[in-house]
Amino acid sequence: MTTLLRRLLRAAPAPAPASLSSHLPFSTRSRRTPHRFRRSRRGANPAPPSPDAVSAAIASLPSRLTPPVLASFLANTSDARLLLPLLTHSLHLPAFRPDPAPFLVAIKRLATADLYADFDRTCALSFSLLPSLSSPGPLLRNALYFYCQFGRLGKAFHVYTLMRASADPAARPSADTYHALFTALLSRGRGDTLIHYMYMDNVSALFKQMLEEGIPPDTRTLNVLIRGYAQSLHLNDALRLFHQMRPLYGCEPDAFTYSYLVHGLSAQSRTRNARELFEEMRGNGLLPTEPACNAFVGALAMAGEAGDAERVMWEMARAGRVVDDITRRALVEELSRAGKREDADRLAREMEQKGIVSARELRALLSSIRDDGDDSLDVDDSGRSTW
């Protein structure tokens, strides 16, 4: 296991002893703003509910409070900020026995409401009571998933260690657990190849641990690894894993599998390999993603294979995949640079006739293929050249 992964596994503190103390073991401060729950966290944290609101909510609790009743009550409480005070109050009641169900309702609602501080405290409180909770699997799985969505990798790996140490076999890590961790690791750095390169070592170490624990990967999990290898420019590793999918893991590649590979190979100008996989994908009746289409058509054009690029572009357009404006411009300009100005002009006009480009974009395309110093080109408002 790599050094970075060891640090992540040690990042979160150990669970606190079973108590109802208001001092919880996790800090709620953040150094990163996750992409999924970013909107409301840009501003100030929401104000806590007023003491009167908390008192009124507690007073409305049913007299015979059982975990299923409390879970239903929390699910129907309109203000999500009241969930943690209601949970804490209920756990202080002498006759109430802790159960995962109310915690599960609370963490789902708090995460969905983007109330990270309350979500974090609720998770910490539930972790401190793990020895007394039966069937904690769903609770731990959801906590790990939402920590990944919030971008808190240290907290997510802490939950992962709790899952591995759980006495309940149903709470142990599953393929979904590893998929969430892989995705969270590879979401760091967005499109930065160097950061993907760094985190792929950790993903590879986790994948080995997954296999050692006897958890068979599925296509979705293998796709995350292939995407990570492709984004970090480890295309040979991505291809090796692709060729192992059927014989070693019994998984069928899908459209995303091929698209990640075609996109990565095209980015490295390995058009021959990209073409082989593209044709295999189409032969299997699979449709590439739009980024893969853009990358493949652009790579063919840049490699001087403008005819094939045009053919693929029209094939994808008929299938509902229209390449973006950057790719269209690159194809037209490459035709012009290759001395095929008439073909470039024809292609630009054909795209306008078929509704792929607007009259304004047609004017820009025709202008881009104009010879240096040629000021005779003019296009009217309908997109027709007047030269």
PEQUIBEL-V406590 format. One record per helix or strand of 2 or more residues. SS is the DSSP state (2 for helix, 1 for strand). FROM is the first residue (numbers start at 1). TO is the last residue. If there is no record, write none. Layout:
ss=SS from=FROM to=TO
ss=SS from=FROM to=TO
This chain:
ss=2 from=3 to=11
ss=2 from=40 to=42
ss=2 from=51 to=59
ss=2 from=67 to=75
ss=2 from=80 to=92
ss=2 from=100 to=112
ss=2 from=116 to=128
ss=2 from=130 to=132
ss=2 from=137 to=149
ss=2 from=153 to=165
ss=2 from=169 to=171
ss=2 from=175 to=186
ss=2 from=193 to=212
ss=2 from=219 to=231
ss=2 from=235 to=249
ss=2 from=255 to=267
ss=2 from=271 to=283
ss=2 from=290 to=302
ss=2 from=306 to=318
ss=2 from=325 to=337
ss=2 from=341 to=353
ss=2 from=359 to=368
